[in-house]
């Protein structure tokens, strides 16, 4: 799913787990797991947060809002 993103193995694994809970809500609801309502990607500018968010949004099959704040120079 995150083929375009190089590195960030831990972050990609965590986002894959969240994606699984979103795509299989009923399965996880049976065992008491709640789907996260928000995800915040934080870090320096230019490290691939928007690319990760875009790939995640494509895979979800649900309406996703990506909000970006451009960093001042």
C-alpha positions in Angstrom: 0.0 0.0 0.0 2.8 2.5 0.8 5.0 1.5 -2.1 5.7 5.1 -3.0 7.1 5.9 0.5 10.7 5.0 1.2 11.6 4.2 4.8 9.4 4.8 7.7 8.7 1.1 8.3 7.3 1.7 11.8 4.9 4.4 10.7 3.7 2.4 7.7 3.1 -0.6 9.9 1.1 1.5 12.4 -1.0 3.1 9.6 -1.6 -0.4 8.1 -3.0 -1.5 11.4 -5.3 1.5 11.6 -6.4 0.9 8.0 -7.3 -2.7 8.9 -9.5 -1.5 11.8 -11.2 1.0 9.4 -11.9 -1.5 6.7 -13.0 -4.3 9.1 -15.0 -2.2 11.7 -17.5 -4.9 12.5 -14.8 -7.5 13.1 -13.0 -5.3 15.5 -16.2 -4.0 17.2 -16.9 -7.5 18.3 -13.8 -7.6 20.4 -14.2 -4.0 21.7 -11.7 -2.1 19.5 -12.8 1.4 18.4 -11.9 2.9 15.1 -9.7 5.9 15.5 -11.4 9.2 14.7 -8.3 11.2 13.9 -4.7 10.7 12.9 -2.1 13.4 13.2 1.2 13.1 11.3 3.7 15.5 12.7 7.3 16.3 11.8 9.7 18.5 9.8 8.6 19.8 6.4 9.5 17.6 3.4 9.7 14.2 5.0 6.7 12.6 3.3 3.8 13.1 5.7 1.5 14.3 2.8 2.6 11.3 0.7 1.8 8.9 3.6 -1.6 10.6 4.2 -2.5 10.5 0.5 -1.6 6.8 0.2 -3.6 6.1 3.4 -6.6 8.0 2.0 -6.6 6.1 -1.3 -6.8 2.8 0.6 -9.6 3.6 3.0 -12.7 3.6 0.8 -14.1 6.3 3.0 -14.2 10.1 2.9 -11.0 11.4 4.3 -9.9 15.0 4.9 -6.2 15.9 4.7 -5.4 19.2 6.2 -2.0 20.7 5.6 -0.3 23.7 7.2 2.5 25.1 5.2 5.6 25.9 7.2 6.7 29.6 7.1 10.3 30.1 5.9 
